[in-house]
């Protein structure tokens, strides 16, 4: 590919906060020089966008396919936590992501997962201890210590947690945080350990307290968790403390947009254009010390071309001087890749889902649209033939988490908020250990949805008897190795079926995936049982 050329336009210099007319001379993929001079071209040349925190696995695409879709939106780099695949395949999974990412012209900056498994109250495919994490951090392919979700371990000075943090400091690599609703003295202890970012803020007050202690705030807008509206006022008061991220982005949404959507929304709200663009690129480069070009002499030629500075849509995306996308079409070629996986689950039977009635009320998980936190309440159950069943009229549905690494008895609980009127949904994407998770209007429907999932050794499924759809995810049960646009279309169809079955959620499969995440309040379900995040202990499904 030709990566030596000259391009002219209005140059957006974020490093020096200035806009000027000139030409950029690119030689062998580097910025050879920038000449300030009048040019007739009114297009804008600006640094490309960076997703400051994303799990590539959440796109259901391998890194090479994620890059094909993301570059069309002006994304040139990601700060990527391979935590999901590490929970399934350990260090081999992290290495798979790194090697696959190297096959395409895109800048993936992977971290060393700090919490595999996320807690001791779930079953994962692998464990990364402090020695494993240190080995990863020693690699030049690893750029930071990924989100420290085990904040109880930080607060109690757990030896393993302490050793992982110490290793990151020895190698001079930033430490990412994950501390939803943490406040006061506990927050001070957490930040004092050296943790420098947080992407889990739900309120402005929470973000301001964390900023006051020196943390950088990542404004997250993903497929399930959406915090942009609550946090964007920080752009007026603390722009240098902000970055944009998606955290989790499903493939059909990645086709539509990425960080560019947040940029346009923020600018439309009237925030300073330079501040917004810095949050989308420069601030991440500075915080994580990323080798991403910022349109300075000697930098890699990583930039995008847009026609409208106040409504930036990537017309061209360049990485190391290579035109990787133009007018919404990717120039990155499909890459063949393997399908490493661990999937040991035999088929389920009806008796696996039976919950006996003992005359007591039951605890119910209440999921919230657009959030990954949950609420908890108690209610009288619906009982049939001595067993507690889904109550469709009250939207209290049976939920199950099935260990996919060992043939153990499934954990069963009840959830409100999905709105299903027919059928069931199931997924092998279940944060963070990625066991199988399902919800449905009847035991029969749940059984069929889960067994369809097992048949494909991972994926997402929607089932209602007359209709069934499956999106196979053979790479660790998390990602497809097929063309990203085809995967996005298949997922869109499964999402549409979930909504035809009655789900009122914006992203039903993404929300389902987070119902097994034990580090996010308030009530969740692991393969080992119902879990009270507030007390960080198991609890009974009965009141």
ABEGO torsion letter per residue (X at the ends): XBABBBBBEBBBBAAAGBBBBBBBBBBGGBBABBBBBBBABABBBBBBBBBABBBAAAAGBBAAAAAAAAAAAGBABBBBBAAAAAAAAEAAAAAAAAAAAAABBBBBBBBBBABOBABAABBBABBBBAAAAAAAAABAABABBBBBABAAAAAAGBAAAAAAAAAAAAAGBBBBBBBBGBBEAAAAAAAAAGBABBAABABAAAAAAAAAAGBBBBBBBBAABBAAAAAAAAAAABAAABBBBAGBBBAAAAAAEBAAAAAAAAAAAGBBAAAAAAAAAAAAAAAAGBBBBAGBBGBBBBBBBBABAABBBBABBBBGGBBABBGGBBABBBBBBBBBBBBABBBBBAAAABBBBAGBBBBBBBBBBGBABBBBBBBBBBBBGGBBBBBAAAGBBBBBBBBAABBBBBBBBBBBGAGBABEBBBBABBOAAGBBBBBBABAAAAAAAAAAAAAAGEEBBBBAGABBBBBBBABGGABBABBAAAAAAAAAAAAAAAAAAGBABABAAAAAAAAABAABOABBBBAAEBBBAAAGBBBBABX
